């Protein structure tokens, strides 16, 4: 993979990397699972003999599981851990290949790229190491309509030695969805429980598909 983007106004970053990915998927439905699990492991090797400006190893673990409960309730959870091992100082890794958190796919209730440490981009934050946990209860309402209650927890760090559960950010929310012939349609509301530099007073999300 070849990536080029701006770190500073007159500086370009080049990242060359190769990745190996393992996927295990035993969900009973890929679009709207009610049972089963999905596990992804990915290893990235960047720079060094491949050249470029960014040199690091990265491990990505992503595990989701789904459980059918009485009264047709569905409980879903996702756990994700990403660890980066920079070959040098963490700050030498350019923002375009750091991790971001916030928004529908990660930490609902928070603005995109509002979690972590300030980088060279205006009003953007990022990190190199991530812990993320998502919990959802999907409740049947009528026919193909259902309601959701969810909670998200997570944060980013620039160094593994700084990792602490005290840094976790929490988002809570609820929503309603419809199982259409072309997939799930969702309308969700989430609120951040921890203040950040941006306005996290409450977010509305309209999406096709579950966040995990």
trRosetta pair geometry for C-beta under 8 A, 3 or more apart (Angstrom, degrees):
i j d omega theta_ij theta_ji phi_ij phi_ji
1 15 7.5 -9 106 111 94 93
1 16 7.3 160 78 -151 54 41
1 17 5.2 -17 54 62 100 85
1 18 7.5 163 9 -88 80 32
1 19 7.0 25 -8 -9 123 110
2 14 7.4 -23 -164 -163 82 87
2 15 7.4 153 -155 80 36 58
2 16 6.0 -4 -103 -101 69 73
3 13 7.7 -8 112 108 91 93
3 14 7.3 153 81 -154 54 41
3 15 4.4 -6 55 53 103 103
3 96 6.2 -173 147 131 127 128
3 97 6.7 137 80 -70 150 103
4 12 5.8 1 -169 -178 99 110
4 13 6.7 166 -147 80 49 54
4 14 5.4 -9 -98 -99 85 69
4 15 7.8 -172 -72 20 41 71
5 12 7.5 158 82 -152 18 69
5 13 5.8 -19 62 54 66 101
5 94 7.3 159 73 137 95 133
5 95 7.9 -97 105 78 125 83
5 96 3.8 128 58 -83 139 155
6 9 7.2 21 -175 -115 127 20
6 11 7.0 109 -158 75 65 61
6 12 6.5 -51 -100 -104 54 57
6 13 7.3 130 -140 9 7 91
6 96 7.8 115 49 -48 39 125
7 11 4.8 -46 59 97 101 113
7 12 7.4 140 8 -140 88 9
7 13 4.8 93 -39 -40 108 115
7 94 4.5 -93 -90 -137 114 109
7 95 6.4 143 -126 16 69 92
7 96 7.4 -97 -77 -6 70 100
7 120 5.7 69 170 49 63 154
8 11 4.3 49 45 25 94 113
8 120 5.4 -88 -85 -175 68 150
13 53 5.0 -120 -149 67 69 142
13 54 6.5 46 -178 -35 112 106
13 94 3.8 1 -116 -55 162 175
13 96 5.9 173 73 30 136 123
13 97 7.7 -136 137 -4 138 106
14 51 7.6 -22 115 130 123 91
14 52 4.5 -134 112 -135 87 78
14 53 5.2 109 49 -1 67 97
14 54 7.8 -158 90 7 42 85
15 46 5.8 -22 -168 -159 97 122
15 47 7.2 -59 -142 -57 66 86
15 52 5.1 90 -123 -178 24 144
15 53 6.8 -66 -70 54 61 79
15 54 4.4 -9 -105 39 98 123
15 94 7.3 -135 -53 45 114 119
15 96 7.3 -155 -6 93 133 109
15 97 5.2 122 -86 -57 165 144
16 46 6.9 143 82 -154 45 67
16 47 6.6 118 59 -81 80 38
16 50 4.0 -155 110 145 117 112
16 51 5.4 43 25 71 144 76
16 52 4.1 -170 11 -36 87 131
17 44 5.3 8 175 -174 135 98
17 45 6.1 161 -156 82 79 45
17 46 3.8 -31 -92 -96 110 78
17 47 7.3 -8 -81 -16 79 55
17 50 6.6 137 -86 95 30 166
17 52 7.8 -55 -43 29 69 165
18 44 7.6 161 83 -152 38 55
18 45 5.3 -9 58 58 85 100
18 50 7.0 -172 -14 -82 94 145
19 42 5.9 -3 -173 -173 112 104
19 43 6.7 161 -154 83 61 49
19 44 4.9 -21 -100 -99 89 71
19 45 7.6 -175 -80 20 41 68
20 42 7.0 166 85 -152 48 56
20 43 4.9 -1 54 54 95 99
21 40 7.0 -18 -167 -166 97 93
21 41 7.3 161 -154 87 49 52
21 42 4.6 -8 -106 -105 81 90
21 43 7.9 -160 -72 25 44 61
22 39 8.0 -17 114 116 93 92
22 40 7.1 156 84 -156 58 45
22 41 4.5 1 54 57 106 97
22 42 7.5 -163 25 -72 64 48
23 38 7.8 -18 -167 -168 85 87
23 39 7.5 159 -155 87 41 57
23 40 5.4 -4 -106 -107 74 79
24 37 7.8 8 113 107 98 95
24 38 7.2 167 91 -153 60 42
24 39 4.5 3 56 55 103 99
24 40 7.8 -160 29 -70 64 41
25 30 7.7 30 168 -105 135 92
25 36 7.9 44 174 153 57 126
25 38 4.8 12 -116 -118 75 88
25 39 7.8 -154 -69 31 48 56
26 36 4.6 -152 113 -158 72 106
26 37 5.6 19 57 52 98 70
26 38 7.4 -167 33 -74 56 53
27 30 6.1 119 86 -90 126 45
27 33 3.9 -70 -165 -104 116 139
27 35 7.5 145 -151 88 55 46
27 36 3.9 165 -111 92 35 136
27 37 7.0 -158 -67 41 70 13
27 38 5.7 -14 -36 -51 110 102
27 66 6.5 60 -127 22 94 133
28 33 5.8 123 47 -141 70 80
28 34 6.2 -48 60 51 124 75
28 35 4.8 38 -6 62 128 89
28 36 5.0 171 -20 -20 72 127
28 66 7.9 -119 21 84 93 131
29 32 5.1 -24 115 68 133 62
29 33 4.9 -179 60 -89 75 51
29 34 6.7 38 23 5 118 79
30 33 7.1 26 -97 -56 12 97
31 183 4.9 -120 -164 -123 132 87
31 184 6.4 169 159 -9 92 92
31 209 7.0 -98 -154 -115 77 85
32 179 5.9 33 -99 -122 168 110
32 183 7.5 169 -41 -152 100 59
32 184 5.4 133 -85 -52 105 115
32 210 7.2 127 -110 -22 58 119
33 36 5.7 -96 -163 52 127 108
33 66 4.5 168 123 8 109 169
33 76 7.5 113 84 -106 98 120
34 66 5.9 -175 172 150 12 125
34 68 5.0 49 154 -78 100 99
34 74 4.9 -96 -133 -109 78 127
35 66 5.5 -134 -94 101 11 97
35 67 6.7 56 -112 -118 66 26
35 68 5.1 -36 -66 -17 103 104
36 65 7.4 -146 111 -145 36 62
36 66 5.7 9 53 50 62 105
37 63 7.1 -9 -174 -170 110 82
37 64 6.6 167 -155 91 62 53
37 65 4.2 -16 -104 -103 95 81
37 66 7.1 -170 -77 17 48 72
38 62 7.9 -23 117 119 93 92
38 63 7.4 168 88 -151 56 41
38 64 4.8 2 54 56 97 98
38 65 7.8 -168 23 -74 60 45
39 62 7.2 154 -156 87 43 59
39 63 5.0 3 -110 -109 81 79
39 64 7.9 -165 -72 28 46 59
40 60 7.2 -24 118 118 98 100
40 61 7.6 155 86 -157 61 32
40 62 4.3 -3 56 58 103 106
40 63 7.8 -157 28 -68 62 46
41 59 7.7 -23 -164 -167 86 83
41 60 6.9 152 -157 84 40 64
41 61 5.8 -2 -106 -105 77 66
41 62 7.8 -168 -71 26 38 70
42 58 7.9 -3 110 109 91 94
42 59 7.6 154 83 -157 54 39
42 60 4.2 -5 56 56 97 114
43 57 7.3 -19 -169 -170 88 91
43 58 7.2 157 -157 82 43 57
43 59 6.0 -10 -105 -103 73 65
43 60 7.7 -158 -69 22 32 79
44 56 7.6 23 104 100 105 88
44 57 6.9 156 83 -160 65 43
44 58 4.1 4 50 51 110 104
44 60 7.5 52 -11 -12 103 110
45 48 7.6 -61 171 37 94 120
45 50 7.4 131 122 -14 92 135
45 57 6.1 -8 -106 -109 61 76
46 50 7.0 -95 -165 59 34 138
46 52 7.0 -77 175 80 84 144
46 54 5.4 -24 144 110 130 95
46 55 6.3 -169 106 -128 82 26
46 56 5.1 9 56 52 115 71
46 57 7.5 -169 24 -78 79 31
46 58 7.3 35 -5 -4 114 106
46 97 7.2 114 -136 -180 167 156
47 50 5.9 -147 -151 61 6 97
47 51 7.0 -100 -145 99 53 15
47 52 4.9 -112 -101 70 73 104
47 53 7.4 -91 -104 77 117 20
47 54 5.4 -141 -52 98 123 46
47 55 3.2 -114 97 -96 153 66
47 56 6.7 72 20 7 121 52
47 87 6.7 -144 88 37 134 131
48 55 5.3 102 -45 -140 72 110
48 87 6.6 84 -65 4 102 171
52 55 7.5 157 85 -64 93 70
53 94 6.6 46 106 -25 122 127
54 92 7.7 159 -119 128 64 83
54 93 5.5 67 -139 -134 106 69
54 94 5.8 -97 -71 16 118 95
54 97 5.4 83 -176 44 173 152
55 86 7.0 86 88 -166 68 65
55 87 3.9 -61 122 51 110 120
55 88 6.4 79 65 1 111 111
56 84 5.4 2 174 -174 137 97
56 85 6.0 154 -164 78 79 50
56 86 4.6 -39 -99 -104 106 52
56 87 6.0 -150 -81 -1 45 79
56 93 6.0 21 -41 -98 141 124
56 97 7.8 163 38 126 133 131
56 128 7.9 -127 -148 -150 155 120
57 84 7.4 159 85 -157 48 50
57 85 4.4 -3 58 55 95 109
57 87 7.9 85 -10 -44 79 93
58 82 6.7 2 -175 -175 102 93
58 83 7.0 169 -152 87 56 47
58 84 4.8 -14 -103 -105 89 74
58 85 7.3 -164 -74 20 42 70
59 81 8.0 -3 110 113 95 90
59 82 7.1 175 90 -150 54 48
59 83 4.9 1 54 55 99 95
60 80 7.7 -12 -170 -167 80 94
60 81 7.8 171 -151 91 39 51
60 82 4.8 1 -109 -110 75 90
61 79 7.8 -18 120 115 99 88
61 80 6.8 168 92 -150 62 48
61 81 4.8 5 55 56 107 90
61 82 7.5 -165 28 -73 62 48
62 78 7.2 -9 -171 -170 81 103
62 79 7.8 172 -149 89 39 50
62 80 4.7 5 -110 -111 75 94
63 78 7.0 161 88 -153 48 56
63 79 5.0 -7 62 58 98 92
63 80 7.5 -179 25 -77 60 52
64 76 7.0 6 -175 -176 100 93
64 77 6.8 -179 -146 94 59 47
64 78 4.2 -18 -97 -100 91 85
64 79 7.8 177 -77 21 47 58
64 212 5.1 -166 -105 156 143 112
65 76 7.4 -179 91 -147 44 55
65 77 5.8 -3 55 57 82 89
66 74 6.4 -8 -170 -174 96 104
66 75 7.4 160 -155 85 47 51
66 76 4.9 -8 -106 -104 79 85
67 74 7.0 152 77 -158 49 56
67 75 4.6 -12 59 60 104 97
67 76 7.6 -173 22 -74 69 43
68 72 7.7 -38 -160 -140 92 39
68 73 7.8 133 -166 81 46 52
68 74 6.1 -27 -103 -103 53 75
69 72 7.9 8 74 95 66 9
69 73 4.0 -31 69 76 113 101
69 74 6.8 -172 16 -83 89 22
69 75 5.9 65 -30 -12 124 102
70 73 6.7 16 74 24 45 103
71 140 7.7 -155 147 37 75 108
72 140 4.6 0 106 -3 126 138
73 137 6.4 -17 -171 -169 111 93
73 138 7.0 148 -164 77 58 57
73 139 5.9 -11 -115 -105 86 64
73 140 7.4 -119 -79 3 46 85
74 137 7.4 151 80 -160 51 46
74 138 4.2 -12 62 58 102 109
75 135 7.8 -21 -168 -166 89 84
75 136 7.3 158 -157 87 45 57
75 137 5.7 -17 -103 -105 71 71
75 138 7.8 -161 -73 21 26 76
76 134 7.9 -17 117 116 90 98
76 135 7.6 152 87 -159 57 39
76 136 4.5 -8 60 61 99 104
76 137 8.0 -176 23 -79 71 27
76 138 6.8 38 -2 -12 111 110
76 210 7.5 -28 120 -177 170 149
76 212 7.1 165 152 88 123 95
77 133 7.4 -16 -169 -169 96 83
77 134 6.6 162 -155 87 49 62
77 135 5.3 -6 -107 -105 86 66
77 136 7.4 -172 -74 24 44 70
78 132 7.4 -12 113 117 100 97
78 133 7.2 170 88 -151 60 39
78 134 4.4 13 48 49 100 106
78 212 4.2 -36 -51 144 149 164
79 132 7.4 157 -156 88 37 60
79 133 5.5 0 -107 -107 71 78
80 130 6.7 -15 118 118 99 113
80 131 7.5 157 88 -155 62 33
80 132 4.4 -3 57 58 103 104
80 133 7.8 -164 25 -70 67 40
80 154 7.9 7 62 -113 97 137
81 130 6.8 174 -149 91 35 70
81 131 5.7 2 -106 -105 78 68
81 132 7.8 -167 -69 27 41 69
82 99 6.0 141 90 -87 144 150
82 129 6.6 -175 95 -147 69 41
82 130 4.2 25 44 43 101 105
83 129 5.4 18 -119 -123 56 95
83 160 6.5 27 -142 -83 105 120
84 90 7.9 105 99 -129 116 93
84 93 7.1 30 152 -87 145 171
84 99 7.6 -161 -28 -20 129 111
84 128 3.9 -102 54 177 133 97
84 129 6.0 -130 24 -66 83 67
86 89 6.9 -38 115 96 140 19
86 90 5.2 166 14 -98 149 50
86 92 6.5 139 180 60 137 99
86 93 5.3 -113 -104 -44 126 116
86 128 6.7 -55 -37 -144 110 156
88 92 4.7 -24 109 41 125 154
89 92 4.7 105 67 -15 82 104
90 93 6.2 -44 -172 14 49 110
90 128 5.5 -119 -151 -7 109 151
90 158 4.6 118 137 169 149 94
90 159 5.5 -116 -39 -68 153 85
91 158 7.3 20 -65 -169 67 137
93 97 6.2 -103 179 81 98 102
93 98 6.0 119 120 -72 112 88
93 128 6.2 94 57 -93 154 119
94 97 5.9 67 69 22 81 94
94 98 7.4 -137 103 -22 38 92
95 98 5.3 -51 -144 19 41 118
95 119 4.1 129 -94 145 121 153
95 120 5.9 -135 -22 38 134 88
95 121 5.6 -176 138 -13 168 110
95 124 7.0 81 -170 109 140 129
95 126 5.5 143 -144 19 81 156
98 116 7.7 139 150 167 126 159
98 119 6.8 -180 32 -71 155 152
98 126 3.7 86 111 152 132 131
98 127 6.2 142 178 59 111 17
98 128 6.0 -73 -135 -75 87 62
99 116 7.4 167 87 -85 81 149
99 126 6.1 145 69 -168 43 83
99 127 5.4 -38 63 71 98 71
99 128 6.6 135 11 -115 102 16
99 129 7.6 -157 26 21 141 8
99 130 5.0 -110 140 -46 162 125
99 156 5.7 -171 90 -124 110 126
100 106 8.0 -180 112 10 68 163
100 112 6.7 32 153 177 128 78
100 113 4.3 -41 -151 -92 122 80
100 115 7.6 119 -174 55 52 86
100 116 7.3 -103 -124 4 46 144
100 124 7.6 -47 -116 -172 119 101
100 125 7.6 124 -131 88 77 60
100 126 5.4 -49 -82 -109 70 84
100 156 7.8 -42 -129 -61 19 157
101 106 5.0 -133 -146 135 69 148
101 107 5.3 46 167 4 97 122
101 110 7.4 18 129 94 80 141
101 113 7.5 106 46 -99 38 32
101 114 7.8 -87 90 56 69 58
101 115 3.9 -45 79 59 109 131
101 116 6.4 127 28 -32 104 105
101 127 7.6 -8 -2 26 113 113
101 130 6.6 159 -65 -129 124 117
101 132 7.0 -167 -126 -85 122 120
101 154 6.1 -142 -158 114 144 121
101 155 7.2 179 72 -141 166 22
101 156 5.3 -174 1 -35 128 114
101 169 7.9 143 125 46 129 133
102 106 6.3 -2 10 75 15 117
102 107 5.3 -39 -96 63 40 103
102 110 3.9 -99 -130 111 95 104
102 111 5.3 9 161 91 140 38
102 112 4.8 174 96 -112 102 22
102 113 5.9 -104 44 4 124 22
102 114 4.5 96 -86 31 164 88
102 115 5.3 166 -46 -5 100 99
103 106 5.9 53 60 35 75 91
103 107 7.1 58 31 57 42 61
103 108 7.2 -19 138 -97 19 52
103 110 7.0 -73 -30 83 43 74
103 111 7.2 8 -63 173 80 26
103 112 4.2 25 -50 -82 127 83
104 108 6.0 41 -114 -97 39 95
104 188 7.5 126 -125 58 98 133
104 205 4.6 132 -93 -139 115 146
104 207 5.8 136 -174 -51 157 148
104 211 5.5 -150 157 -100 76 115
105 211 5.4 -178 -116 -155 42 95
105 212 7.9 112 -155 -55 65 82
106 132 5.9 -77 -160 -136 87 149
106 152 7.3 109 139 -169 46 141
106 154 6.8 -95 168 66 94 155
106 211 7.9 -145 -32 -180 24 126
107 110 4.9 3 110 33 107 126
107 115 6.3 61 40 -31 153 148
107 132 6.9 -119 -60 -131 90 107
107 152 4.9 170 -133 132 56 134
107 153 7.9 7 -119 -169 100 1
107 154 5.3 -130 -78 53 116 113
107 169 6.0 47 -168 94 148 117
107 171 5.4 133 175 -2 74 132
108 150 7.0 47 45 104 143 128
108 152 5.3 130 28 0 80 144
108 171 4.7 178 79 127 61 145
108 173 5.6 -72 119 6 129 144
108 188 6.8 -46 -159 129 149 135
108 190 3.6 177 141 -59 103 177
108 203 6.7 -144 -176 71 73 126
108 205 6.8 -76 -136 -18 113 144
108 211 7.4 -108 -52 -67 118 165
109 152 7.2 -178 18 48 107 119
109 171 3.2 177 28 -140 127 113
109 172 7.0 44 -56 36 152 40
109 173 6.2 -164 -59 -48 104 116
109 190 3.7 -110 -59 135 81 99
109 191 4.9 19 -133 109 120 8
109 192 4.0 161 139 -56 107 62
109 193 7.6 27 134 -12 155 63
109 200 6.1 62 149 -176 74 104
109 202 7.2 -37 -138 -121 79 36
109 203 5.6 -172 -115 22 30 110
110 114 5.1 -148 171 65 99 124
110 115 6.2 41 150 -45 155 103
110 169 6.4 38 -61 146 148 144
110 171 6.1 -111 -16 -70 90 130
110 192 5.0 90 -72 -88 75 126
110 196 6.5 67 -142 2 106 146
110 198 7.9 98 -169 70 71 114
110 200 5.2 -14 -113 -121 56 129
110 203 7.6 -71 18 -16 17 142
111 114 4.0 91 68 -37 90 134
111 196 7.4 -138 32 81 100 138
111 198 4.4 -47 20 104 147 149
111 199 7.2 79 -45 61 126 58
111 200 6.3 -114 -13 -82 83 85
111 203 7.8 171 -74 -80 52 134
113 116 7.8 -55 -162 35 59 119
113 124 4.5 -18 146 -147 134 84
113 125 5.7 156 167 48 69 60
113 126 6.5 -21 -146 -68 94 78
114 125 6.0 53 -165 30 17 118
114 196 4.8 92 159 127 110 156
114 197 6.8 -157 -156 51 90 82
114 198 4.7 -94 -120 28 128 126
114 200 6.9 164 127 -66 161 117
115 125 5.9 -162 78 96 21 127
115 127 7.6 -54 121 -6 82 121
115 154 7.4 46 171 107 167 90
115 155 6.1 -144 -180 -136 122 55
115 156 5.4 121 126 10 97 106
115 169 5.8 -117 -113 9 122 151
115 196 7.0 -83 -81 -108 57 145
116 125 4.0 160 67 148 86 100
116 126 4.9 -96 107 104 155 7
116 127 3.8 -140 -134 -32 119 99
116 155 7.5 148 -76 -179 60 68
116 156 3.6 -20 -90 76 100 130
116 157 7.6 -139 -130 -59 79 18
116 158 7.7 107 -170 -52 94 80
117 125 5.9 147 60 -157 18 92
117 126 6.8 -51 57 65 69 51
117 127 5.9 102 12 -84 91 80
117 156 7.4 -120 -2 106 75 107
117 158 5.4 -11 6 -45 149 118
118 124 7.6 107 -144 81 57 48
118 125 5.7 -52 -82 -100 40 80
119 124 6.0 -43 49 97 98 95
119 125 6.8 138 -2 -131 85 31
119 126 5.1 0 -24 28 134 111
121 124 3.9 -2 91 38 115 131
123 197 7.2 -157 -141 114 74 124
123 198 6.8 89 -171 -79 106 110
125 156 7.5 155 137 61 101 135
125 197 7.6 135 -40 27 126 125
126 156 6.7 -97 173 142 33 159
127 130 6.6 135 88 -69 117 77
127 155 7.9 50 3 150 167 66
127 156 2.8 164 26 157 143 111
127 157 5.4 89 -166 48 135 16
127 158 5.5 -113 -141 -65 77 55
128 156 7.6 115 27 -178 33 97
128 157 7.1 -57 55 96 73 58
128 158 5.4 67 14 -143 104 43
128 159 7.3 39 57 -66 124 36
129 156 6.8 141 75 -161 51 59
129 157 4.6 -24 64 64 106 91
129 158 7.4 -101 17 -14 92 1
129 159 7.2 -12 3 128 130 5
129 160 5.4 143 -85 -80 165 67
129 163 6.6 -77 116 -74 139 110
130 154 6.9 15 -174 -176 86 115
130 155 7.6 -169 -140 95 57 38
130 156 5.3 -21 -95 -103 77 75
130 157 7.9 -174 -71 22 35 70
131 154 5.7 -164 100 -137 60 77
131 155 6.4 10 55 48 89 69
131 163 7.3 89 -16 -148 127 116
131 168 7.7 -61 89 -100 115 96
132 152 7.4 -17 -167 -169 88 94
132 153 7.4 158 -154 88 43 53
132 154 3.7 9 -108 -104 64 145
133 152 7.1 160 87 -156 56 49
133 153 4.6 -5 58 60 102 98
133 154 6.3 170 19 -63 61 88
134 150 7.0 -8 -172 -170 86 112
134 151 7.7 167 -153 88 45 49
134 152 5.1 -8 -106 -108 75 82
134 153 8.0 -167 -72 27 38 63
134 211 6.8 -133 -161 98 161 122
134 212 5.8 129 73 18 148 143
135 150 6.3 165 90 -152 58 63
135 151 4.9 0 56 56 107 88
135 152 7.6 -165 25 -74 67 41
136 148 5.8 -24 -163 -162 104 110
136 149 7.2 151 -155 80 54 47
136 150 4.4 -13 -101 -101 77 100
136 210 7.8 -154 54 -157 173 117
137 148 6.8 151 78 -154 51 57
137 149 4.7 -3 54 56 103 96
137 150 7.4 -167 22 -73 62 55
138 146 5.4 30 178 150 90 138
138 147 7.6 163 -156 83 49 40
138 148 5.3 -19 -102 -99 65 84
138 177 7.6 -38 -140 39 107 133
139 146 5.9 158 77 -170 43 86
139 147 4.6 -21 63 63 105 88
139 148 7.1 179 16 -81 81 31
139 149 7.2 42 -14 -3 119 95
140 145 7.8 100 -164 89 57 55
140 146 5.1 -50 -104 -105 39 95
141 145 4.5 -56 65 110 113 99
141 146 5.5 174 0 -110 89 29
141 147 5.5 90 -57 -20 117 91
141 176 7.5 -6 -14 -138 154 99
142 145 5.1 10 59 51 71 115
144 178 5.7 60 118 -163 100 70
144 179 4.2 -121 -169 52 103 92
144 180 7.4 118 143 -67 145 37
145 176 6.8 -8 -170 -175 97 101
145 177 7.3 157 -154 85 52 47
145 178 5.6 -23 -99 -100 66 76
146 176 7.3 165 89 -156 41 58
146 177 5.4 -17 65 63 87 93
146 178 7.8 166 22 -84 71 32
146 179 7.4 49 1 -26 111 99
147 174 6.9 -4 178 -176 100 99
147 175 7.0 165 -160 88 59 43
147 176 5.4 -32 -106 -101 66 69
147 177 7.7 160 -99 18 19 76
148 174 6.3 164 88 -158 63 52
148 175 4.6 -4 53 57 108 88
148 176 7.3 -163 14 -75 82 22
148 177 6.3 49 -23 -9 114 114
148 186 7.4 2 5 -142 143 118
148 188 6.8 -38 70 -105 128 104
149 173 7.8 176 -153 96 44 45
149 174 5.3 -15 -102 -105 61 86
150 172 7.4 168 92 -153 56 46
150 173 5.5 -12 62 65 93 83
150 174 7.3 165 19 -88 75 36
150 175 7.5 -2 6 10 115 104
150 188 7.6 -12 29 -148 132 131
150 190 7.5 -45 79 -99 109 110
151 170 6.9 -18 -170 -165 94 94
151 171 7.2 161 -157 85 47 54
151 172 5.3 -10 -106 -105 78 74
151 173 8.0 164 -82 24 41 63
152 170 7.0 154 83 -155 57 45
152 171 4.4 -1 55 55 105 100
152 172 7.9 -157 24 -69 69 35
152 190 7.6 16 14 -154 120 141
153 168 5.2 4 -174 -177 94 125
153 169 7.3 166 -150 79 47 46
153 170 5.4 -8 -101 -102 77 75
153 171 8.0 -161 -67 25 39 67
154 168 6.5 47 -16 -144 4 82
154 169 6.3 -30 70 54 54 85
155 167 4.6 149 162 122 173 98
155 168 5.2 -125 -22 -106 115 40
155 169 5.6 124 -80 1 85 87
157 160 6.9 119 98 -91 133 26
157 162 4.7 178 -160 82 125 107
157 163 5.3 -117 -5 -79 163 66
157 167 7.2 88 -74 95 100 163
158 162 6.7 32 52 31 71 146
159 162 4.9 88 69 -1 86 105
160 163 5.6 -20 -166 -17 50 117
162 167 7.9 47 144 -32 90 157
163 167 7.7 -120 -156 35 40 132
164 167 5.0 97 73 -5 86 100
165 168 5.4 -12 -170 -20 57 118
169 192 6.9 -27 179 -153 109 101
169 193 7.6 156 -175 60 63 79
169 194 4.7 -122 -132 48 78 136
169 196 7.6 10 -119 -59 140 114
170 192 7.6 125 84 -161 51 55
170 193 4.3 -19 81 45 100 126
170 194 6.2 103 32 -16 72 104
171 190 5.1 31 169 172 114 118
171 191 6.8 170 -153 82 73 33
171 192 5.4 -38 -99 -99 87 55
171 193 6.8 -164 -88 1 32 85
172 190 6.8 168 88 -151 28 74
172 191 6.1 -20 64 59 77 84
172 193 6.5 56 0 -43 101 115
173 188 5.7 65 141 173 134 99
173 189 5.4 -169 -155 97 105 50
173 190 3.2 -62 -59 -96 142 68
173 191 6.4 147 -80 9 83 63
174 188 7.2 -173 104 -148 27 73
174 189 6.2 -4 60 57 67 90
175 186 5.7 39 146 -176 141 96
175 187 5.7 180 -161 93 99 48
175 188 3.3 -48 -78 -101 140 68
175 189 6.3 161 -81 13 77 61
175 205 7.6 -45 -100 64 141 95
176 186 7.5 166 88 -149 39 59
176 187 5.6 -5 59 59 82 95
177 184 5.6 -2 -178 -172 127 100
177 185 6.3 161 -156 83 72 49
177 186 4.3 -22 -100 -99 102 76
177 187 7.3 178 -81 22 54 61
178 184 7.3 151 77 -155 42 55
178 185 4.9 -10 56 57 93 101
179 184 5.9 -28 -105 -99 59 71
180 183 6.3 -1 66 60 91 39
180 184 7.2 154 24 -104 79 16
180 185 5.5 44 -8 -11 122 110
182 208 7.8 -35 115 -153 100 128
183 208 5.7 66 98 -180 125 98
183 209 5.8 -21 162 -72 130 75
184 208 6.9 136 82 -169 59 52
184 209 5.6 105 62 -103 98 26
184 210 5.9 31 70 -39 155 76
185 207 7.8 176 -153 94 48 42
185 208 5.9 -26 -101 -106 65 66
186 205 7.2 2 112 110 102 97
186 206 7.3 176 92 -147 58 39
186 207 5.2 -10 61 62 100 83
186 208 7.7 163 19 -97 80 17
186 209 7.6 -78 6 67 115 26
186 210 7.1 98 -35 -93 147 49
187 204 7.3 -8 -172 -173 83 94
187 205 7.3 167 -152 87 38 56
187 206 5.4 -3 -105 -103 76 77
188 204 7.2 160 86 -156 50 48
188 205 4.5 -8 59 57 98 103
188 207 7.6 -15 12 20 109 105
189 202 6.6 0 -174 -176 96 100
189 203 7.2 164 -153 84 51 47
189 204 5.5 -20 -100 -101 75 69
189 205 7.7 -175 -77 19 29 75
190 202 7.3 168 87 -152 39 56
190 203 5.3 -15 62 60 86 95
190 205 7.0 18 5 -4 108 115
191 200 7.7 112 -166 150 53 83
191 201 7.4 -34 -136 161 91 33
191 202 4.7 -22 -97 -100 88 76
191 203 7.5 171 -83 17 40 70
192 195 7.5 122 119 -86 121 29
192 196 7.1 -62 164 0 160 104
192 200 3.6 -7 24 150 144 129
192 201 7.9 -41 36 -55 98 13
194 200 7.9 1 78 87 53 153
195 200 7.0 176 -131 46 42 117
196 200 5.6 72 31 -17 101 133
200 203 7.5 -41 -151 -34 64 105
207 211 7.6 65 90 -69 162 76
